[in-house]
Amino acid sequence: MEQGIKDIFLPSFVNLCLPDDAYEKGHACPLTQSFPYQIRVAFKELNVVAPVVKLKEGQDFIYRELKRALSVYDVSARELKRAMKQADRAQREFFKGIKNKGEQVLKELSMPTIVIVGRPYNAFDMGMNLEIPRKLATLNVRSIPMDFLPDTEIHNDWPDMYWRSGQRILKAARALKEHPELFPILIGNFSCGPDSFIQKYFEKELEGRPYLHLEIDEHSADAGAITRCEAFLDSIKTQVERGKLKRKPQRPPRRVPVVIGSNGKNRTIFIPSMSDHAYAVEAAFRYCGVPAEVLPESDETTLELGRRYVSGKECYPCTVTTGDMIKKVFSSDFQPERSAFFMPSGTGPCRFGQYNLFQRMLLERLGLQDVPIYSPVQDVTLYRDLGIVGNDFVRNAWKGIVAYDLLLKCLHETRPYEEVKGSADELYSHYKEKLRSKLCEKEGSIEPVLDEIRKEFSLLKRVKDRKPLVGIVGEIFVRSNRFSNEDLVRKIESLGGEAWLSPVDEWIFYINYMSLKKALRKKDYSGIIQFLVKRVYQQRIAHRYERVFEGLLKTVPEPFVKDIMKKASPYIHESFEGEAILSIGKAIDMIKRGASGIVNAMPFGCMPGTVVTAIMRAVSEQFGVPAISIPYDGTESPTTELQLEAFMNQCRK
């Protein structure tokens, strides 16, 4: 920019798997994917040329994206196709040269050799890796990049590894352990989200082979890194001399399926208490004849147990849900042979989809390898995965989720103005249980209960007052879980505000929206019909229930997810999947409908939450509304209280 550059080419790398790869997804991490969108916000004078890169879609997709992105530069179709062919040829020759060199080096191995493992942009960049390979050479130690290793098959054992870097790192681990002379140094970044899970799997794949993990940031010093390398080399030498290097066979965590027709109905499925919406899921299981129970709300014991079994680098919801699971496992009434846990999965790019895999590993470690974790994938297979419970499960769960969303809105829009303190909470608690019971019944509808809720809340005596409306967006678990967000809604109310919490049902609508687009792209006609039918049904239920509360609730109806995506589109492309685009779009929707401020509630170190924090600055600036991001990690901070107080003062202006 200082040299007068006005245009910058910065693609959004979304899927780095090739068309013939066994993996369907090969994500870059959310931060890498979102770089062009963050740069646009930070440097408004720059023109960021940001084609979306999905190698899995093939050359035609890449061509169309480049054609679109470069349209203003008068690049002809012929020039572009010729350039792409030359680039593809050069890349293939480069890969071939690396593999040939690798084969030669591996044949000549005669002494301990270090394999540098990691992402190319930090592990192999001499400006980023503290010149570790060069420093090893001064110690008379040979090092090679993991690209020299032969390709291996890991998909059957690690089918849920949706980060491309993770796939490559695990392949390297599997390949190098076949060579007794090879020892890895895993180079990563400080607070790298994917590495918080990949490192666990990497260690399991190595089967006891020693390795060194170097976590580098802008403060890392050469001396510290080389000292650790020297200690690692001494350790290897000692172990080799004493014959202590023995392979310890380990298997990847295995899925224990919940077969509802046999072992499922004999097991109670324990559901994390993310929010009171969990009771809708519990009721749907019970409606289908499957025993289910919502775990107790999280508490300090949850954190204590969770922290005992995590490394501390995982995201906060992983610690909380793991703690609640372990608390149940250690309870006196836990029966492993009659128990299962509910922990949905995902396909990235955020870390949530790895929770169930890590928790399976943990249960195996505790000798509970036969306790299933029911993990429906929140993607195109969601309804197929949920359908094993019974045809009525999805329908009843959806009705309950919408109903609990509306009950929660009644509480949040009433409690700040209640004349008799505690009256709104009392009413909420009563109808929380009534809905829970009604949703389990085979006969009747919940709409009469919704009518009662509307009537009772409308009759509560209120003070005449006007309070600033504060929208809460962010990661769905933390924003919804009272324990994890330190009762954020009540804190906003205690500071003179009224909270508007993003509804849980928007995530289900979003999954449908993206799954339908994927089905259309693949011309999967049965999938198209399925998702269209689901969308019509779910919208009809949501709008029918919302109409009950028209005139009472000012935050209904909620907009279609397509409208949310459209509002976010000036800031984030929809190819960047997950909660970030929903948070930005919903924040804009809230502002346009009267919100005086926006809170982005996020786990500490959350990658999509960090992206939202960066882009929310532009939203705040454009609309003239204050916005604050609050990261949570289970440690209450007086600084957060002060920030929230200052934020609320801004909202009142």
N, C-alpha and C positions, 0 to 999 in steps of 0.2 A: 504493500500500500504506500509506503514511504517512497517507493520508486515509481509511483504513478500507475500501478496496476489497478485496474477497475473490475476485471473479470477474473474469477477463480473457478477452476474445474474441481469439484469436490463431490464425487458420487455418494449416494447412500447405499452402502453394501448390506443387503438384506439377507440373501440366501446364496451361500458360496458353494453349495453342492452342485456337481455337474449332473446333467440329465440322466446318466446311467449309474449314478451313485445309489447304493442301497438305502441311504438316508433320504427322507423326504425334505427335511429341514437341515440347514447348515448355517445358522444365524451368526452374524457378527454380534458383539454385545450391544445393548441398547445405546450406550454412549457413542460407540463408533457409528452405528446406524444414523444417529441424530446429529452428527457433527454439522452437516450443511445447514440444518434448521437452526442450530444454536449460533452458527457463524452469521447467518442472516440477521438474527436479532442483535448480536453484539456489534456488527459492522454494517450498518444500514446503507452506507454508501457503496458497498461492494455488490456486484452482480454475481451471485453464486449459481453456477451451472451444476445442477445436481440430478443427473439421471439416476434412476433406481436400478440397482444391479441385482438381478435374480438369475444366477447362472443355471439354476435348475430348470428354468423356463426355456432354455435353449437360445441359440444364436438369433433367431427371429425376434424374440422378445428384446434382447440386448440391442439389436439393430433399431427397433422401433423406439426404444428409450433414448438412444443416442441421437436418432433423427429428430425426435421431439426437443431434446435439450439443446441441440446445436442448430435448430432451425433459423435462428437470427443471424447465424454466421455464414449463411449462403454456402453450406457444404452440400454438394450434390449427392444423390443416392449412390451413384457410381463411385465417387471418391470415398464415401464412407464404407461401402462394401469392400473396396480394394484395401483400405487401411485396416479393416477388421481381419481380413484374410492374412495380411502381413503380420499383424499383431499376434494372431492365433498361431501362425507358423513359428514366430520367434519364441513364443511362450512354450510351445511344445518342445522345441529344440533345447531351450533352457532346462526344462524338467528332465529331458532325456540325458543331458550332460550331467546333471546332478546325480541321477540314479546310476549312471555309468561310473562316475567317480566314487560314489558310495560303495558299489559292488567291489571296486578295486581296493578301496581302503579296508573293507571288512575282510577280504581274503588275506590281507597282509597283517592282521591284528596279531601282536605278540606280547603286548604289554597293556596294563590298565589304561583305558582311554575314556575321556569324558565326552558324554553326549550332551550338547546344549539343547534343552527342550523349552519350548514356550511359543509365544506368538512372534511372527517374523518382525513386527514393527518395534518390539522391545528386546527380544532375545537375540536377534541377529544384527541389530543396528548398533554400530560401535559407539555412537553418541548416547545410546540409551542403556547399553548393557555394561557400562563401566569398563569396556574393553577386556572383559573377562577372558575371552579366548587368547588374546595377546599376552595377558598376564600369566595364564596357565603355561603358555609356551616358554616364558622366561624361567618357569620352574621345571622345564624339560618334560612337560606333560602335554600329550597330544589331545586336542579336542576337535570334535566334528559336530556339524549341525544335525538335528534329527531328520532332516530331509535326505541324508545319506542312507537312512535305514530302509529296508524293503517294506513295501506296503503289506498290511495284514488285515484280516477280517475281524471286526469287533461288533458288527451290527447285531448279531444274534444274542450277544451277551450284554450289550449296552444299547438297546433300541431306543431308549428315551434320551440319549445324549443329543440335544438339538443345537448345540453350539459347534461351529466348525472347528474352532480352536480345540475344544474338548475332544472331538473325534480324532483329530490329528495327534494330540498329546497321548491319548489312550492307545492309539495305534503304535506310537513310538515306544510306549512302555512295554507293550506286548512283544514288539520286535527285539528290543535291546536285551530283554531278559533271557533270550536264547543264546546270547553271546556272553560268556563269563568274564570277558575282558572289559565290558562296557558298563559305565556307571553314569547316571544322569545328574545334571544340575538343572533344576527347574527354575527358570527365571520368570518372575511375575511382577505385577505392579502392586503397590500399597493399596489396600482396600479394593482389590479386583473382585467384583461380584461373582462372575463365573468360577474363578479359581477357588472360592470358598467351598464349592462342591467338587470341582474337577480334581483338586488335590487329593481328596479322600479316595476317589475312584482310582487315581493314578497310583497311590500307595497300595491299594488292593491289587491292582494289576501287576505291580512289581514283585509281589509274592516274597517279600523279605529282602529284596535287593536294596542296599543302602542308597540314599540319594540326598542331595543338598537342595534346599529351597531358598532362593535369594529373592527377597521382596524389595524392589527398587522404587524409590521416588526421587523427587528433585533434591532431597537432602542427603541422599545416600553418598557415602564417601568411599573412595578407592581402598583405603587402608582397611576398613572394616570388612569389605567384601573379600579382599585377598587373604585376610586372616582366617576367615571362615572357610575359604577354599583350601588353604593349607591344612587346617584342622580336619577337613573332610578327607583330603588325600592321605593324611597320617592314619585316619581311622580305617580307610580302605586297606592300606598297607598292613596294618596290624591284624585286621580280620582275615586277610588273605594268608598271612604268615601262620596264623593260629588255626587255619582251616575252619573258621566260623561262618564262612559264607555258604549258607545252606538255603536252598529254595524251600519256601513254606507255602505249599499249594493252597490257594484260596479261590473260591468261586464268586463270581459277581452275584449281587443280591437277586434272588429269584422271586418271581411273582407267585403268590399263593392265591389263586383265583377264588372269588366268592361265587360259588355255583348255587344260585338261589334255590334251584329245584332240589338240591340235596343238603349241602352243608350250610347254606345261607340261612334257611329258616330255623336252623337249630342254634344259630349264633345271634347274639345281640350286637347290633352295629352301633358303635359309639361315635358320636358326631361332635366335632369341635364347636365350642360355643363362640363363634365369631360375633354373632349378634342374635337377637331374638328371632331372626329369620330361620335360624337353625331348627326351631320348633316346627316350621313348615316342612322341612325335610324329614324330621322325625315322624311327623304325622303321616307323610306320604308313604314312608316305609311301613308304618303300622297298618295303614289302610290296605296295603298289599299283603298283609299277613307276615311281615318281616319284623321281628323285635328290634326296636331302636331306642336309643337313649341319648339325649344331649348331655355332654359332659358338663360338670359344674363350671361356673364362671371362673376365669383365671384369677390367681391371687399371687402373693409373694412366694408361696410354696411352689407354684408353677414356675416362676422365674428361677428359683434356687435349683430346682430339678433340671429345668431346661438348660441352664448354663453349665451344669455338671456334665452334660453329654454333647454339647456343641463346642466348636472351636472358638466361638466369639466373632467369627468373620461372616457367618451366615446372616441373612436379614432377620429382623426382630420377630416377624410372625412365625418363622421357623422355630425360633427359640421357644415362643409361647405355645405353639401347637405341640411341639415335642414335649415340653414340660407337662402339659395337660395329659398327653398320652401316657407318659411315664408315671404320673401321679395315679392314673387309673390302674396301670399295670402293677404298681406297688401296693394298691389298696387290698385290704383283707378279703374283700368279696370278689376279687377278680378271678374268673375261671377261663384260662386260656383256650380250652377246647370248646367253649361256648361264647367266644368273643371275636369281634372283628372291628376294625377302625375304618372310618370314612375320611379319606383325604384325597380330594380331586387332584388330577394331574393337569399338565398343560404342554404346549409345544413351543414355548419361548416367545420372545427372547428373554423375558424376565426369569428370575430364579424359582418362581413358585412351582413350576413343573418338576423340580428336583426334590421337593420336600418328601414326597411319598417314597422315593428311592432311598434317600438318606435314612428315613424312619424305618424302612424295611431292614437296612443294614444294622440299625440300632437294635431292633427286635431280635434279629439273628444273634447279635452279640450278647443279648440278655438270655439266650436260650429259648426264645419264643418264635422260632422260625416258622412254626405252623400256624401262627396267628395271622389271618389275612388282613391286608389293607385294600379296601375297595376304592379304586382310583379311576373314576370315569374321566376321560380326557376332554378338556374344554376346547374342542375344535370340531372338525367335521364329523367325528365319530361320537360326539357327546350323547346324542339321543339313542344311538345303538348301544352304547355302554350302559346308559341308564335303563334302557328297555329290558335288560335282563331281570330287573326287579319285578316288572309287571307292566301291562299296558296302561294302568291307571297312575303309575308313579309320577311321570312327568307332568301330567295334567293336574294332579292334586298338589304336587310341590309348587307348581307355578301359581295356582290359586292362593296358596298359603303365603308365598313370598310377596305377592302383590298386596294381600290383605295386611300383612305385618308392616309393609312399607307405609300403607295408609294410616294404620294405627299409630306408627311412630311419628308421622307428620302431625297427627292430631295432638300428640303429646308436645312436640316441639313448638307448635304454633299456639298452644294454649298455656303451657306452664309459665312462660315469662310474664303472663298477664293475669294469672289466677289470683283471686281475692283471698281465698283460703289456701295457705301454703300446704302443699302436699296433696291437694285434692286431685290434681291432674295425674300425679304418680299413682295414686290409689285407683283411679279409674283405669289407667293404663294397665296396671298389674291385673286387675279383674278381667279385662278383655283379652289380655295376653293369654291367660289360662283358658278362657272361654273359647277363643279361636283354636287353641291347641287341642282342646277336647272335640270341638265341632268338626275339625278337619279330619279326624280319625273315623268319623261316623260314615256308614255306608249310605244312609238315607238323608235326604234333606240338602239344603243349600246353605252356604255361609252368608248369603246376602242379607237375610234377616238380622244376623249378628252385626253386619256392617251398618245396617239401618239403626240399630240400637247404639252403636258406637257414635255415629253422627249425632243422634238425638242427645245422648248423655253429655258429650263434649260441648255441644252447643248450649246446653243448660248450665254449664259451670259458670259461676259468677266471675266476671273479669273486671280489672281496673282499666279505666280509659287512659291509655298511654300509647306512645309511639316509640318503638325501639329500633335501632339500626339492624337491618337484616344481614346476617353474615353467612355466606355460602361456604360449605365445607366440601372440598374435593380431595382427591388423592388416592393412595393405595387402598383398596377396598377393605382389607382386614383391619388395618390400623384406624382408618376413619370410622369404621363401624363398631370396633371393639372398645367398650368403655374402659376396660382395664389398660389396654395397650396405649390408648390416647389420653390417659389420665383424666378421663371424664371431660373431654374437651367441650362438649355441648353445654354441660353445667357451668363450666368456667366462663364460657361466653355469656351465658345467662347471668351469672353472678356479677359480670362486668357491665351489665346493662344492655345486652344484646339479645337478639333472637336468632337461633341457628336454623339453617336450611341445609340438611344433609343430603348429599347425592344418594339417590335410591339404589338399592341392591339390584333391582330388576333391570337397570340399564345395562349391566354386564351381560345378562342373558340375552337381551336384545342385540347387544354388540356381537356376541358369539354367533347368533343367527345371521346377522347382517354380513359378517366376514365369511361365514361358511357358505352362504348363498353365492357370494361373489366367486369363491373358489370353485364351487360346483358349476357355475356358469362358465368360468374360464376353462374348466376341464370338459365341458359338455357332458357332465354327469346328470342325465335327465331325471333319474330316480331321486338323486340328491336334491336337484332343483325343486321337484314337486314336494319332497319332504319338508324342505326348509320354508317354502312358500306357505304350505299348509300350517306349519308351526307358527310362522309369523302372523298369519291371519288370525289364528285361534288366540295366540297370546295377546295380540293387540286388542282383540274384541273383549277378552276378559279384563284386561287392564283398564280399558276405557269404560267398560260397564261398571266396574267397581269404583273408578274415579268419579263417575257421574253422581254416585251416592253422596259425595262430599262437595259437590259444586256449591258455591256460596258460603261454605264454611272454611275450606282450605284455599289459601291463595297460591300455593305452589303446585296445584293440579290444574289442568293435566300436564304431565311431563311430556316433553317433546319426543318425536320419533328420533331414533339413534342416527338416522340419515341426516337429520337437521343438525344434530350435535357435531357430526363429522364435518358437515359443510361449514359450520362456524369455526372449526379448528383448522380448516384447510389453508388459510393464508399463512399459518405458522408451521404446520406439520402435515406431511403427506400421509395418506392413509395406509401406505405400505409399511409404515412404522407402527406395527401392531401392538396393542396392549393398552394399558390404562392411561398412558401419557396423553394420547389424543383425546380420550374421553374427558380427562381432567381439564384440558385446555378448552375444549368445546363446551363443556358443562359450565365452566367458570364464566365464559362469555354469555351463555344463556342466562345464568343467574344475574349477571350484571345488567343485562338488557331488561330483566324482569324485576329490577328494583333492589338487588343486593348492594349494600353499601361497602362491602369488603369481601375478600376471598381468603380462606385458609387452606393451604395445601398440607394435609396431614400425611406424613410419610415415615416409613422406617428409616432409621439412620443408615446411610450408605445405599439406600434404594436407588437403583440405576434409573428407572423411569421417573421416580420422584425427583432426582437430580435434574433430569431433562425438563420436567415441568417447572422447577424452580428457575431455571435459566430463561425459559420462554415466557413464563408468567410476568417477568419484568416488562416485556414488550406489551403484553395485554394490559397490565396495570397502567403503563404509560399512555397507551392509546385511549383507554376509557376513563382515565383519571380516577381510578378506584384503587384504594390500597390493597396490597396482597402480601401475605406472609407465608413462608414455608416453615413448618415445625417438624423436625426429625425426632423420632422417639426410639429409645433403646432400653427402656425399663429403668432408667436413672432419672429421677425428677431433678430438674435444674431450676434454681431461682431466676436464672437469666431468661428462661422460657416464659416464666410468669411476667417478668418485666416487659419482655417483647410483646406479649399478648396484651398487656395493659396499654402500652403505647399504640399498638395497632387499633385497639378498640377506641381510643381517643381520636385517632384519625377517622375512623368510621363514623363517629358522631358529628364530625365537622361538615 
